[in-house]
Amino acid sequence: MPVSSPRPTSTPTSRSTGLSAGLAARALAVLLLAVVAAGAVGAAPAAAAAGSPARATWVWGRPAPGPLVTWATKQRVGELFVAVPRSLGTSADLAWVTDLSRRAHRAGIRVAALGSATEWVDRPAEAVAWQRDALATGLFDGVHLDVEPWLHPAWDTDRAGVVAGYLALLYQVGVATALPVEVDVAWWLHTVDSAEGPLDAAVARRVDRMTAMTYRDTVTGTDSITDLGRQVLATAAAAGVPCRLAVETRFLGTDPVSQKQTFWGQGPTVLSRALAGVDAALAGHPAYAGTAVHDEAGWRAL
């Protein structure tokens, strides 16, 4: 199994840098890369509207870039997680990704390369190669991994091995780039053991940001978005890692458990109020970095 120790650390930074504590050495590299990339991808992404953090969303499909960016701007989306195929530089998707990236950057929206192959848990070198090819285009501001180890076929039979492979993956992806690496995590990850203790804390030591999949349709109270996010936000704060809370908009089913996990069928006004409610409830939390909505297609269809 490859070495999966936490990412190299240095003098802790202020939380306002947007990077996890102990990643000061990488912060300078990120700034330098941003300066170099400015000519290729346009102006640096704009900050969120005053008083509330920007939102983010996953883009799995290939919607028309112009209308997507116009819609995203109206929704105060500050970052798009854009699904990227292997070998992007020679892919038929390159023209679309280039168009979207340039339009998004002109609108002040960040673009992250989104990867989600569960098999990367077993073959992290493939993830590093995917990342290298994507970032070589100069179209992205960071990397977003939606690799969910609990979907691995050996999760129930060899959980320790899957967890070790997952942590090795995050480490290898992280040390292979100076750009920020963000990862989707289940809100219950603190209940899973790793060789270092709770898995959520081990993940936080290897990445720059986290997005917790707190899929509920109520803001506060028992079994709500903020209730599910409480522990992962505490873990993120302890690690100095910004963390978003995510909601779902896709149809998941008609049973009560599925219905409470999504805003599907409730309309855009209900979702907007909920997102604003989460922002208000967590205002001032040291780790809270705003909300993310899964996904762009479901959100626009509300």
Secondary structure, DSSP 8 states (H G I E B T S, - for coil): ----------S---GGGSS-TT-HHHHHHHHHHHHHHHHHH-S------TTS--EEEEE-S---HHHHHHHHHHTTEEEEEEE--TTGGGSTTHHHHHHHHHHHHHTT-EEEEEE--GGGGT-HHHHHHHHHHHHTTT--SEEEE---GGGSTTTTT-HHHHHHHHHHHHHHHHHT-SS-EEEEEETTGGGSEETTEEHHHHHHTT-SEEEEE---S-SSSTTSHHHHHHHHHHHHHHHT--EEEEEE-S---SSHHHHTT--TTS-HHHHHHHHHHHHHHTTT-SSEEEEEEE-HHHHHH-
